[in-house]
Amino acid sequence: MENNVPGPRRRGPLVLVGGPVVDQTIDRTLALRREAARGEVERLVRAAFTMIEQSGGLDPKVSDILAEAGLSNQAFYRHFRSKHELLVAVLDEGIRGLSDYLGARMDAATDPVAAIREWVRGMAAQAQDPAGAKASRPFALARGRLAETFPEEVARSRAQLTAPLRAALEAARAAGTLAAVAPEQDAEALYHLMMGWIEARLVEGRIPEAAEVERLEAFVMSGLERRAAN
């Protein structure tokens, strides 16, 4: 008589067939591990940023980062193969925050030309705020080295920051208010102009006054408007 009671009836390895309960258990386990990993990575990135800000240099010791994060060497190398990889993550996080800030300013603008002005003002604000300037200074001083060491990451950062500017330039051209602009080339030129201006202010250790930013904005807009008039 056949035994219909559930349970193992023969020897051999147990093979999971991937039913819903098994899948849910695996998904829950992976989600918990992912959340734990995210927490550790965030602590490491935050600690590295703190060390960079405190030292004023872009080469903090791993031991100092770990002490600030309260994590072990094992935790560090579980997520990053080197300190350089961590620095890229710090740079990426900073660019993402700046991109969100610029986007919010531009979204509140009434038209594409006003959005372009907000992009310029938002970039300039990185040198106007004392706390922001202190945090940005190490990255500005090492901009050339970062571009040489991490060319793909820096190019991606540039594209992220200029994307809303390109969109605003395209919209202004389509509306006929800045009919002669070349969105791709002009966005890149304005990026380098603003980054160079910010870097100069940070190297000088000088917070620019509002009047200086207004002159810079007027310079940018007059160039774009003059091209449209030709």
N, CA and C of each residue as an Amber inpcrd file, in Angstrom:
protein
   690
   0.8490000  -1.1900000   0.0000000   0.0000000   0.0000000   0.0000000
   0.8820000   1.2370000   0.0000000   0.5250000   2.1450000  -0.8700000
   1.3650000   3.3360000  -1.0150000   1.1870000   4.2700000   0.1670000
   2.3000000   4.7990000   0.6430000   2.3020000   5.7500000   1.7630000
   2.1970000   7.1590000   1.2120000   1.0920000   7.8840000   1.5350000
   0.8800000   9.2380000   1.0290000   1.2470000  10.3160000   2.0310000
   1.9170000   9.9580000   3.1140000   2.3260000  10.9380000   4.1040000
   3.5000000  11.7320000   3.5450000   3.4140000  13.1000000   3.5560000
   4.5350000  13.9000000   3.0170000   5.8220000  13.6300000   3.7750000
   6.9160000  13.7250000   3.0850000   8.2110000  13.5400000   3.7350000
   9.1530000  12.8160000   2.7970000  10.4600000  12.8240000   3.1300000
  11.4490000  12.1590000   2.2670000  11.2210000  10.6540000   2.2520000
  11.2680000  10.0640000   1.0860000  11.0330000   8.6340000   0.9600000
  12.2130000   7.9050000   0.3570000  13.2640000   8.7120000  -0.0340000
  14.4490000   8.0450000  -0.5670000  15.6620000   8.8790000  -0.2750000
  16.7720000   8.2440000  -0.2730000  18.0060000   8.9410000   0.0150000
  18.4740000   9.7320000  -1.2000000  19.3400000  10.7230000  -0.9260000
  19.8730000  11.5400000  -2.0140000  19.7320000  13.0020000  -1.6820000
  20.3870000  13.8770000  -2.4440000  20.3390000  15.3160000  -2.1640000
  18.9370000  15.8690000  -2.3650000  18.5850000  16.8210000  -1.5040000
  17.2960000  17.4900000  -1.6220000  17.3780000  18.5240000  -2.7290000
  16.4540000  18.4640000  -3.6440000  16.4210000  19.4070000  -4.7600000
  15.2400000  20.3490000  -4.5610000  15.5330000  21.6660000  -4.4300000
  14.4750000  22.6550000  -4.2980000  13.8980000  22.9600000  -5.6730000
  12.6000000  22.8760000  -5.7920000  11.9740000  23.0700000  -7.0940000
  11.6200000  24.5300000  -7.3470000  11.8520000  25.4200000  -6.3380000
  11.6160000  26.8380000  -6.5680000  10.1550000  27.2230000  -6.4910000
   9.4540000  26.6770000  -5.5280000   8.0710000  27.0590000  -5.3290000
   7.9640000  28.4480000  -4.7360000   6.7630000  28.9570000  -4.5780000
   6.5750000  30.3290000  -4.0910000   7.1400000  30.5770000  -2.7050000
   7.0150000  29.6020000  -1.8030000   7.5420000  29.8000000  -0.4510000
   9.0590000  29.8800000  -0.4820000   9.6930000  28.9910000  -1.2650000
  11.1490000  29.0090000  -1.3900000  11.6040000  30.3290000  -2.0070000
  10.9250000  30.7700000  -3.0730000  11.2900000  32.0240000  -3.7380000
  11.1450000  33.2190000  -2.8020000  10.0770000  33.2370000  -2.0330000
   9.8620000  34.3370000  -1.0950000  10.9470000  34.3620000  -0.0220000
  11.3450000  33.1730000   0.4420000  12.3990000  33.0950000   1.4610000
  13.7160000  33.6230000   0.9200000  14.0500000  33.2230000  -0.3140000
  15.2930000  33.6870000  -0.9430000  15.2440000  35.1980000  -1.1660000
  14.1110000  35.6840000  -1.6660000  13.9720000  37.1220000  -1.9120000
  14.1200000  37.9100000  -0.6250000  13.5250000  37.4050000   0.4620000
  13.6110000  38.1070000   1.7380000  15.0500000  38.1260000   2.2520000
  15.7320000  37.0070000   2.1100000  17.1260000  36.9410000   2.5560000
  18.0060000  37.9010000   1.7610000  17.8240000  37.9020000   0.4360000
  18.6210000  38.7840000  -0.4100000  18.3150000  40.2510000  -0.1160000
  17.0530000  40.5620000   0.1590000  16.6780000  41.9410000   0.4690000
  17.3430000  42.4100000   1.7540000  17.3880000  41.5360000   2.7490000
  18.0400000  41.8880000   4.0110000  19.5340000  42.1070000   3.8070000
  20.1570000  41.2430000   3.0130000  21.5950000  41.3880000   2.7450000
  21.8660000  42.6640000   1.9480000  20.9870000  42.9500000   1.0050000
  21.1560000  44.1640000   0.2020000  21.0290000  45.4080000   1.0680000
  20.0600000  45.3880000   1.9820000  19.8640000  46.5300000   2.8630000
  21.0650000  46.7220000   3.7760000  21.6120000  45.6060000   4.2880000
  22.7950000  45.6920000   5.1400000  23.9890000  46.2240000   4.3630000
  24.1450000  45.7530000   3.1220000  25.2530000  46.2210000   2.2830000
  25.1090000  47.7000000   1.9770000  23.8860000  48.1360000   1.6690000
  23.6470000  49.5550000   1.3920000  24.0180000  50.4090000   2.6060000
  23.6480000  49.9360000   3.7930000  23.9700000  50.6750000   5.0070000
  25.4680000  50.8150000   5.2040000  26.2150000  49.7410000   4.9590000
  27.6680000  49.7980000   5.1220000  28.3050000  50.7280000   4.0910000
  27.8430000  50.6370000   2.8450000  28.3950000  51.4990000   1.7940000
  28.1160000  52.9630000   2.1000000  26.9050000  53.2660000   2.5490000
  26.5730000  54.6460000   2.8980000  27.4480000  55.1580000   4.0300000
  27.7140000  54.3170000   5.0160000  28.5760000  54.7230000   6.1320000
  29.9940000  54.9780000   5.6540000  30.4870000  54.1530000   4.7460000
  31.8410000  54.3330000   4.2280000  31.9440000  55.6020000   3.3870000
  30.9510000  55.8440000   2.5270000  30.9630000  57.0480000   1.6860000
  30.8770000  58.2950000   2.5500000  29.9920000  58.2680000   3.5350000
  29.8360000  59.4190000   4.4300000  31.1110000  59.6610000   5.2260000
  31.7420000  58.5930000   5.6960000  32.9780000  58.7310000   6.4680000
  34.1080000  59.2650000   5.5980000  34.2120000  58.7750000   4.3610000
  35.2550000  59.2620000   3.4560000  35.0630000  60.7380000   3.1650000
  33.8150000  61.1450000   2.9490000  33.5340000  62.5590000   2.6960000
  33.9200000  63.4050000   3.9060000  33.6260000  62.9290000   5.0960000
  33.9850000  63.6560000   6.3220000  35.4940000  63.8060000   6.4330000
  36.2340000  62.7480000   6.1550000  37.6950000  62.8050000   6.2350000
  38.2700000  63.7590000   5.1910000  37.6840000  63.7500000   3.9920000
  38.1450000  64.6570000   2.9370000  37.8980000  66.1070000   3.3390000
  36.7180000  66.3540000   3.8750000  36.3710000  67.7130000   4.2890000
  37.2700000  68.1910000   5.4170000  37.5600000  67.3150000   6.3650000
  38.3820000  67.7060000   7.5140000  39.8380000  67.9300000   7.1290000
  40.3500000  67.0780000   6.2430000  41.7670000  67.1700000   5.8810000
  42.0310000  68.1910000   4.7830000  41.0070000  68.4790000   3.9750000
  41.2020000  69.3910000   2.8530000  41.9330000  68.7450000   1.6990000
  42.1450000  67.4300000   1.7620000  42.8160000  66.6940000   0.6990000
  41.9740000  65.5340000   0.2250000  42.3400000  64.9890000  -0.9280000
  41.5440000  63.9280000  -1.5340000  42.2140000  62.5630000  -1.3740000
  42.9810000  62.4010000  -0.3030000  43.6850000  61.1320000  -0.1130000
  43.6330000  60.6870000   1.3530000  42.4290000  60.4920000   1.8980000
  42.3330000  60.0690000   3.2970000  42.8290000  58.6330000   3.4800000
  43.2800000  58.3170000   4.6810000  43.7180000  56.9590000   4.9820000
  42.5070000  56.0530000   5.1650000  42.6330000  54.8220000   4.6820000
  41.5510000  53.8550000   4.8580000  41.2770000  53.6280000   6.3290000
  42.3330000  53.5920000   7.1250000  42.1580000  53.3700000   8.5630000
  41.3360000  54.4790000   9.2080000  41.5400000  55.7190000   8.7470000
  40.7620000  56.8410000   9.2800000  39.3000000  56.7450000   8.8450000
  39.1000000  56.3320000   7.6110000  37.7280000  56.1680000   7.1070000
  36.9960000  55.1020000   7.9080000  37.6750000  53.9900000   8.1480000
  37.0540000  52.8890000   8.8870000  36.7660000  53.2890000  10.3260000
  37.6710000  54.0420000  10.9280000  37.4450000  54.4950000  12.3000000
  36.2300000  55.4210000  12.3630000  36.1110000  56.3030000  11.3700000
  34.9730000  57.2200000  11.3300000  33.6690000  56.4630000  11.0780000
  33.7350000  55.4410000  10.2160000  32.5340000  54.6690000   9.8650000
  32.1840000  53.6320000  10.9160000  33.1570000  53.2710000  11.7590000
  32.9230000  52.2250000  12.7370000  32.8100000  50.8540000  12.1040000
  33.5890000  50.6270000  11.0270000  33.5460000  49.3580000  10.3100000
  34.9420000  48.7510000  10.2300000  35.0040000  47.5080000   9.8110000
  36.2670000  46.7760000   9.7540000  36.8440000  46.7710000   8.3510000
  38.0990000  46.3170000   8.2590000  38.7370000  46.1310000   6.9520000
  37.9240000  45.1690000   6.1000000  37.4120000  44.1270000   6.7310000
  36.6200000  43.1350000   6.0110000  35.3910000  43.7790000   5.3780000
  34.7410000  44.6650000   6.1200000  33.5660000  45.3540000   5.5890000
  33.9570000  46.2360000   4.4070000  35.1080000  46.9170000   4.5180000
  35.5510000  47.7980000   3.4330000  35.7460000  46.9990000   2.1530000
  36.5310000  45.9210000   2.2300000  36.8650000  45.1720000   1.0220000
  35.7280000  44.2540000   0.5660000  34.6900000  44.1960000   1.3310000
  33.4940000  43.4960000   0.8800000  32.7880000  44.3090000  -0.2120000
  33.0050000  45.6130000  -0.2040000  32.2880000  46.4880000  -1.1340000
  33.1960000  47.2110000  -2.1240000  34.4410000  47.4840000  -1.7310000
  35.3560000  48.2400000  -2.5860000  36.6720000  47.4940000  -2.7380000
  37.1730000  47.4600000  -3.9610000  38.4510000  46.7800000  -4.2020000
  39.6390000  47.6570000  -3.8440000  39.4060000  48.9650000  -3.7510000
  40.4960000  49.8740000  -3.4180000  39.9120000  51.1750000  -2.8850000
  40.7850000  52.0020000  -2.3340000  40.3540000  53.3210000  -1.8730000
  39.8980000  54.1750000  -3.0450000  40.5190000  54.0100000  -4.1940000
  40.1240000  54.7810000  -5.3690000  38.6710000  54.5160000  -5.7460000
  38.2380000  53.2600000  -5.6240000  36.8440000  52.9450000  -5.9260000
  35.9060000  53.6650000  -4.9640000  36.3050000  53.7480000  -3.7120000
  35.4950000  54.4780000  -2.7370000  35.4390000  55.9620000  -3.0930000
  36.5580000  56.5370000  -3.5070000  36.5880000  57.9580000  -3.8810000
  35.6800000  58.2280000  -5.0790000  35.6160000  57.2850000  -6.0060000
  34.7040000  57.4280000  -7.1440000  33.2660000  57.4430000  -6.6470000
  32.9630000  56.5850000  -5.6760000  31.6090000  56.5600000  -5.1020000
  31.2920000  57.8760000  -4.4050000  32.2810000  58.4370000  -3.7060000
  32.0840000  59.7320000  -3.0470000  31.8260000  60.8170000  -4.0950000
  32.6280000  60.8220000  -5.1520000  32.4500000  61.8000000  -6.2310000
  31.0800000  61.6440000  -6.8730000  30.6810000  60.4030000  -7.1390000
  29.3980000  60.1400000  -7.7790000  28.2420000  60.6220000  -6.9100000
  28.3460000  60.3920000  -5.6040000  27.2860000  60.8180000  -4.6870000
  27.1880000  62.3470000  -4.6550000  28.3460000  63.0110000  -4.6540000
  28.3460000  64.4670000  -4.6600000  27.7410000  65.0330000  -5.9380000
  28.0830000  64.4480000  -7.0760000  27.5400000  64.9060000  -8.3550000
  26.0420000  64.6630000  -8.4200000  25.6070000  63.5330000  -7.8870000
  24.1700000  63.2450000  -7.8920000  23.4100000  64.2880000  -7.0710000
  23.9650000  64.6400000  -5.9170000  23.3200000  65.6570000  -5.0970000
  23.2730000  67.0090000  -5.7960000  24.3830000  67.3940000  -6.4510000
  24.4260000  68.6640000  -7.1760000  23.4540000  68.6440000  -8.3450000
  23.3740000  67.5200000  -9.0410000  22.4580000  67.4010000 -10.1700000
  21.0080000  67.5590000  -9.7180000  20.6710000  66.9470000  -8.5900000
  19.3090000  67.0770000  -8.0600000  19.0190000  68.5350000  -7.6800000
  20.0170000  69.1880000  -7.0870000  19.8650000  70.5880000  -6.6800000
  19.6390000  71.4840000  -7.9010000  20.4460000  71.2950000  -8.9340000
  20.2950000  72.0900000 -10.1560000  18.9420000  71.8240000 -10.8070000
  18.5530000  70.5510000 -10.8380000  17.2820000  70.1910000 -11.4450000
  16.1060000  70.8500000 -10.7470000  16.1610000  70.8950000  -9.4120000
  15.0720000  71.5100000  -8.6500000  14.9870000  73.0070000  -8.9370000
  16.1310000  73.6650000  -9.0260000  16.1400000  75.0930000  -9.3350000
  15.5800000  75.3460000 -10.7320000  15.9740000  74.5240000 -11.6800000
  15.5490000  74.7290000 -13.0580000  14.0760000  74.3800000 -13.2540000
  13.5950000  73.3890000 -12.5200000  12.1840000  73.0050000 -12.6380000
  11.2580000  74.1260000 -12.1760000  11.7580000  74.9530000 -11.2710000
  10.9380000  76.0520000 -10.7500000  10.9590000  77.2780000 -11.6670000
  11.7970000  77.2440000 -12.7040000  11.9010000  78.3870000 -13.6100000
  10.6620000  78.4970000 -14.4930000  10.3590000  79.6940000 -14.9340000
   9.1400000  79.9410000 -15.7050000   9.2970000  79.6630000 -17.1960000
  10.5280000  79.6520000 -17.6990000  10.7580000  79.4060000 -19.1190000
  12.1850000  78.9020000 -19.3050000  12.5430000  78.4160000 -20.5060000
  13.8710000  77.8470000 -20.7190000  15.0230000  78.8180000 -20.4410000
  14.8580000  80.0760000 -20.8080000  15.9240000  81.0540000 -20.5710000
  16.1280000  81.2430000 -19.0670000  15.0450000  81.3250000 -18.3270000
  15.1460000  81.4390000 -16.8690000  15.7950000  80.1870000 -16.2790000
  15.5190000  79.0190000 -16.8780000  16.1270000  77.7730000 -16.4030000
  17.6400000  77.7980000 -16.6160000  18.0830000  78.3380000 -17.7440000
  19.5250000  78.4570000 -18.0000000  20.1660000  79.3590000 -16.9490000
  19.5050000  80.4650000 -16.6450000  20.0170000  81.3680000 -15.6030000
  20.1210000  80.6330000 -14.2660000  19.1300000  79.8120000 -13.9490000
  19.1500000  79.0880000 -12.6840000  20.2770000  78.0630000 -12.6460000
  20.5910000  77.4800000 -13.7940000  21.7190000  76.5360000 -13.8340000
  23.0130000  77.2700000 -13.5000000  23.2130000  78.4400000 -14.1090000
  24.4180000  79.2250000 -13.8470000  24.4820000  79.6200000 -12.3730000
  23.3760000  80.1170000 -11.8440000  23.3420000  80.5300000 -10.4430000
  23.5520000  79.3440000  -9.5010000  22.9660000  78.2090000  -9.8540000
  23.1260000  77.0220000  -9.0140000  24.5640000  76.5290000  -8.9830000
  25.2350000  76.5720000 -10.1240000  26.6450000  76.1920000 -10.1610000
  27.4760000  77.1680000  -9.3410000  27.2120000  78.4610000  -9.5110000
  27.9630000  79.4780000  -8.7750000  27.7610000  79.3460000  -7.2760000
  26.5920000  78.8670000  -6.8720000  26.2940000  78.7350000  -5.4480000
  27.2360000  77.7620000  -4.7500000  27.8830000  76.8780000  -5.5200000
  28.8180000  75.9310000  -4.9060000  30.0340000  76.6430000  -4.3210000
  30.3200000  77.8290000  -4.8260000  31.4370000  78.6090000  -4.2880000
  30.9770000  79.6890000  -3.3270000  29.6680000  79.9890000  -3.3240000
  29.1490000  81.0580000  -2.4740000  28.8660000  80.6130000  -1.0400000
  28.4600000  79.3540000  -0.8920000  28.1390000  78.8410000   0.4410000
  29.4170000  78.3820000   1.1280000  29.7720000  78.9390000   2.2860000
  31.0370000  78.5750000   2.9460000  31.1710000  77.0780000   3.2280000
  30.1140000  76.4600000   3.7270000  30.1800000  75.0320000   4.0320000
  30.3360000  74.2220000   2.7480000  29.5690000  74.5870000   1.7130000
  29.6770000  73.8850000   0.4470000  31.0300000  74.0730000  -0.2040000
  31.5730000  75.2930000  -0.0980000  32.8910000  75.5670000  -0.6690000
  33.9710000  74.7330000   0.0100000  33.8700000  74.6120000   1.3360000
  34.8470000  73.8160000   2.0700000  34.7950000  72.3550000   1.6370000
  33.5810000  71.8460000   1.4380000  33.4260000  70.4500000   1.0420000
  33.8720000  70.2170000  -0.3970000  33.6570000  71.2160000  -1.2590000
  33.9730000  71.0600000  -2.6820000  35.4420000  71.3010000  -3.0030000
  36.1460000  72.0290000  -2.1370000  37.5030000  72.4590000  -2.4390000
  38.4480000  71.2990000  -2.7810000  38.4930000  70.2070000  -1.9980000
  39.4190000  69.1220000  -2.3450000  39.1630000  68.5500000  -3.7290000
  37.8880000  68.4410000  -4.1220000  37.5640000  67.8950000  -5.4350000
  37.9470000  68.8770000  -6.5440000  37.7700000  70.1690000  -6.2950000
  38.1520000  71.1740000  -7.2880000  39.6570000  71.1830000  -7.4930000
  40.4070000  71.1040000  -6.4020000  41.8670000  71.1180000  -6.5050000
  42.3900000  69.8900000  -7.2320000  41.6720000  68.7830000  -7.1060000
  42.1360000  67.5310000  -7.7270000  41.3830000  67.2200000  -9.0220000
  40.7200000  68.2270000  -9.5970000  39.8850000  67.9710000 -10.7730000
  40.6790000  67.3640000 -11.9190000  41.8840000  67.9040000 -12.1850000
  42.7060000  67.3560000 -13.2610000  43.1260000  65.9350000 -12.9940000
  43.5210000  65.6530000 -11.7460000  43.9430000  64.2930000 -11.3940000
  42.7740000  63.3170000 -11.4710000  41.6100000  63.7750000 -11.0310000
  40.4290000  62.9180000 -11.1080000  40.0900000  62.5940000 -12.5640000
  40.1750000  63.6050000 -13.4350000  39.8620000  63.3960000 -14.8440000
  40.8450000  62.4290000 -15.4920000  42.0850000  62.4730000 -15.0400000
  43.1040000  61.5760000 -15.5910000  42.9650000  60.1680000 -15.0460000
  42.6630000  60.0490000 -13.7580000  42.5760000  58.7390000 -13.1200000
  41.2530000  58.0510000 -13.3950000  40.1720000  58.8320000 -13.4290000
  38.8360000  58.2640000 -13.6270000  38.1370000  58.9590000 -14.8030000
  38.6570000  58.8310000 -16.0150000  38.0950000  59.5810000 -17.1450000
  36.6310000  59.2520000 -17.4280000  36.2580000  57.9900000 -17.3340000
  34.8780000  57.6130000 -17.6340000  33.9230000  58.1840000 -16.5980000
  34.3240000  58.0980000 -15.3230000  33.4590000  58.5930000 -14.2540000
  33.2910000  60.1060000 -14.3280000  34.3770000  60.8140000 -14.6010000
  34.3050000  62.2730000 -14.7070000  33.4680000  62.6770000 -15.9220000
  33.6260000  61.9490000 -17.0320000  32.8070000  62.2410000 -18.2220000
  31.3310000  61.9970000 -17.9230000  31.0470000  60.9450000 -17.1670000
  29.6620000  60.6680000 -16.8000000  29.1060000  61.7660000 -15.8960000
  29.9390000  62.2540000 -14.9890000  29.5170000  63.3490000 -14.1100000
  29.2200000  64.6050000 -14.9080000  30.0830000  64.9090000 -15.8710000
  29.8710000  66.0880000 -16.7190000  28.5580000  65.9630000 -17.4850000
  28.2910000  64.7800000 -18.0320000  27.0500000  64.5710000 -18.7760000
  25.8350000  64.7180000 -17.8680000  25.9560000  64.2540000 -16.6290000
  24.8440000  64.3470000 -15.6880000  24.5330000  65.7990000 -15.3340000
  25.5750000  66.6040000 -15.1530000  25.3730000  68.0030000 -14.7780000
  24.9050000  68.8610000 -15.9480000  25.3040000  68.5010000 -17.1420000
  24.9410000  69.3230000 -18.2960000  23.6410000  68.8790000 -18.9600000
  23.1170000  67.7170000 -18.5960000  21.8860000  67.2220000 -19.2330000
  20.7260000  68.2120000 -19.1070000  20.4260000  68.7320000 -17.9010000
  19.3120000  69.6940000 -17.8220000  19.6200000  70.9990000 -18.5410000
  20.8850000  71.3780000 -18.6020000  21.2630000  72.5930000 -19.3230000
  21.0520000  72.4090000 -20.8180000  21.4530000  71.2580000 -21.3420000
  21.2320000  70.9780000 -22.7640000  19.7430000  71.0160000 -23.0980000
  18.9420000  70.4240000 -22.2080000  17.4980000  70.4080000 -22.4370000
  16.9350000  71.8220000 -22.4710000  17.4000000  72.6760000 -21.5620000
  16.9220000  74.0610000 -21.5300000  17.3750000  74.8210000 -22.7760000
  18.5940000  74.5900000 -23.2150000  19.0870000  75.2400000 -24.4330000
  18.2860000  74.7910000 -25.6520000  17.9800000  73.4990000 -25.7130000
  17.1820000  72.9860000 -26.8330000  15.7870000  73.6040000 -26.8300000
  15.1910000  73.7220000 -25.6310000  13.8510000  74.3070000 -25.5210000
  13.8730000  75.7780000 -25.9060000  14.9240000  76.4980000 -25.4950000
  15.0280000  77.9130000 -25.8380000  15.2250000  78.0920000 -27.3400000
  15.9720000  77.1970000 -27.9520000  16.1520000  77.2760000 -29.4070000
  14.8380000  76.9790000 -30.1340000  14.1320000  75.9640000 -29.6570000
  12.8590000  75.6020000 -30.2870000  11.8320000  76.7270000 -30.1440000
  11.8870000  77.4350000 -29.0130000  10.9390000  78.5330000 -28.7860000
  11.3320000  79.8000000 -29.5380000  12.5570000  79.8350000 -30.0790000
  13.0110000  80.9880000 -30.8240000  13.6140000  82.0850000 -29.9750000
  13.7020000  81.8730000 -28.6610000  14.2770000  82.9050000 -27.7950000
  15.7970000  82.9080000 -27.8450000  16.3860000  81.7610000 -28.0920000
  17.8350000  81.6580000 -28.3200000  18.0140000  80.7880000 -29.5570000
  17.6680000  81.3550000 -30.6880000  17.4990000  80.5680000 -31.9080000
  18.7880000  79.9700000 -32.4570000  19.9420000  80.5600000 -32.1450000
  21.1840000  80.1260000 -32.7810000  22.0840000  79.2930000 -31.8740000
  21.6050000  78.9270000 -30.6820000  22.4810000  78.1710000 -29.7890000
  22.7000000  76.7650000 -30.3220000  23.8460000  76.1940000 -29.9540000
  24.1600000  74.8000000 -30.2550000  24.1720000  74.0670000 -28.9110000
  23.0880000  73.4180000 -28.5320000  22.9350000  72.8920000 -27.1690000
  24.0890000  72.0240000 -26.6900000  24.5450000  71.1010000 -27.4880000
  25.5990000  70.1860000 -27.0520000  26.9030000  70.9360000 -26.7890000
  27.3520000  71.7150000 -27.7800000  28.6170000  72.4390000 -27.6460000
  28.5370000  73.5360000 -26.5870000  27.4260000  74.2560000 -26.5660000
  27.2950000  75.3620000 -25.6110000  27.2080000  74.8470000 -24.1770000
  26.5280000  73.7270000 -23.9770000  26.4300000  73.1630000 -22.6330000
  27.8070000  72.7450000 -22.1280000  28.6050000  72.1450000 -23.0100000
  29.9570000  71.7400000 -22.5970000  30.8160000  72.9640000 -22.2950000
  30.7080000  74.0070000 -23.1460000  31.5000000  75.2180000 -22.9230000
  31.1130000  75.8840000 -21.6000000  29.8190000  75.9400000 -21.2990000
  29.3690000  76.5590000 -20.0540000  29.7850000  75.7330000 -18.8400000
  29.7970000  74.4310000 -18.9970000  30.2620000  73.5650000 -17.9010000
  31.7110000  73.8920000 -17.5500000  32.5670000  73.9510000 -18.5640000
  33.9870000  74.2210000 -18.3000000  34.1840000  75.6510000 -17.7820000
  33.4110000  76.5960000 -18.2870000  33.4870000  77.9670000 -17.7840000
  33.1560000  78.0060000 -16.2980000  32.0460000  77.3880000 -15.9170000
  31.6070000  77.4360000 -14.5230000  32.5380000  76.6500000 -13.6130000
  32.9940000  75.4880000 -14.0620000  33.8980000  74.6980000 -13.2250000
  35.2150000  75.4290000 -13.0180000  35.7070000  76.0880000 -14.0650000
  36.9370000  76.8640000 -13.9260000  36.7560000  78.0390000 -12.9840000
  35.6120000  78.7070000 -13.0910000  35.3270000  79.8430000 -12.2060000
  35.2120000  79.3850000 -10.7540000  34.4960000  78.2960000 -10.5260000
  34.3490000  77.7480000  -9.1650000  35.7120000  77.3510000  -8.6060000
  36.4970000  76.6600000  -9.4240000  37.8190000  76.2130000  -8.9790000
  38.6900000  77.3960000  -8.5800000  38.6540000  78.4700000  -9.3720000
  39.4680000  79.6480000  -9.0600000  39.0560000  80.2580000  -7.7260000
  37.7650000  80.3540000  -7.4750000  37.3010000  80.9230000  -6.2060000
  37.7090000  80.0270000  -5.0260000  37.6140000  78.7180000  -5.2150000
  37.9480000  77.8050000  -4.1230000  39.4480000  77.8030000  -3.8440000
  40.2540000  77.8770000  -4.8960000  41.7070000  77.9200000  -4.7060000
  42.0940000  79.1970000  -3.9710000  41.4370000  80.2950000  -4.3270000
  41.7100000  81.5680000  -3.6510000  41.2130000  81.5660000  -2.2120000
  40.2790000  80.6730000  -1.9120000  39.6720000  80.6730000  -0.5830000
  38.7890000  81.8760000  -0.3660000  38.1920000  82.3670000  -1.4480000
  37.3890000  83.5840000  -1.3850000  35.9480000  83.2940000  -1.7590000
  35.0170000  83.7330000  -0.9170000  33.5960000  83.5810000  -1.2140000
  33.1740000  84.7340000  -2.1260000  32.7100000  84.4590000  -3.3330000
  32.3460000  85.5410000  -4.2520000  31.0880000  86.2700000  -3.7830000
  31.0610000  87.5700000  -4.0200000  29.8950000  88.3620000  -3.6640000
  28.8040000  88.2020000  -4.7230000  27.5900000  88.5750000  -4.3430000
  26.4460000  88.4340000  -5.2500000  26.6680000  89.2050000  -6.5470000
  27.2870000  90.3690000  -6.4560000  27.5160000  91.1860000  -7.6500000
  28.4160000  90.4730000  -8.6510000  29.3810000  89.7260000  -8.1540000
  30.2840000  88.9850000  -9.0430000  29.5280000  87.8920000  -9.7790000
  28.6390000  87.2120000  -9.0810000  27.8320000  86.1640000  -9.7110000
  26.8910000  86.7740000 -10.7390000  26.3310000  87.9280000 -10.4410000
  25.4410000  88.6040000 -11.3850000  26.1790000  88.9850000 -12.6630000
  27.4260000  89.4400000 -12.5360000  28.2200000  89.7810000 -13.7230000
  28.5190000  88.5310000 -14.5410000  28.8190000  87.4360000 -13.8490000
  29.0900000  86.1750000 -14.5420000  27.8490000  85.7060000 -15.2990000
  26.7060000  85.7800000 -14.6420000  25.4520000  85.3780000 -15.2920000
  25.1730000  86.2520000 -16.5140000  25.3800000  87.5550000 -16.3750000
  25.1540000  88.4760000 -17.4880000  26.0920000  88.1640000 -18.6470000
  27.3390000  87.8120000 -18.3350000  28.3150000  87.4510000 -19.3580000
  27.8400000  86.2200000 -20.1370000  27.3820000  85.2130000 -19.4220000
  26.9000000  83.9920000 -20.0610000  25.6970000  84.2860000 -20.9550000
  24.7220000  84.9710000 -20.4130000  23.4840000  85.2080000 -21.1520000
  23.7040000  86.1330000 -22.3460000  24.5720000  87.1320000 -22.1880000
  24.8230000  88.0340000 -23.3240000  25.4600000  87.2790000 -24.4780000
  26.3330000  86.3260000 -24.1470000  26.9430000  85.5110000 -25.1980000
  25.9060000  84.6790000 -25.9350000  25.0170000  84.0510000 -25.2050000
  23.9740000  83.2360000 -25.8310000  23.0060000  84.1080000 -26.6330000
  22.6430000  85.2480000 -26.0840000  21.6980000  86.1420000 -26.7590000
  22.3220000  86.8010000 -27.9840000  23.6080000  87.1340000 -27.9110000
  24.2880000  87.7640000 -29.0430000  24.3290000  86.8040000 -30.2310000
  24.5750000  85.5420000 -29.9360000  24.6010000  84.5550000 -31.0180000
  23.2350000  84.4500000 -31.6710000  22.1790000  84.5440000 -30.8460000
  20.8290000  84.4460000 -31.4130000  20.4970000  85.6450000 -32.2770000
  21.1250000  86.7880000 -32.0070000  20.8180000  88.0150000 -32.7450000
  21.5100000  88.0700000 -34.0930000  22.5640000  87.2560000 -34.2790000
  23.3160000  87.3120000 -35.5260000  22.5940000  86.5990000 -36.6620000
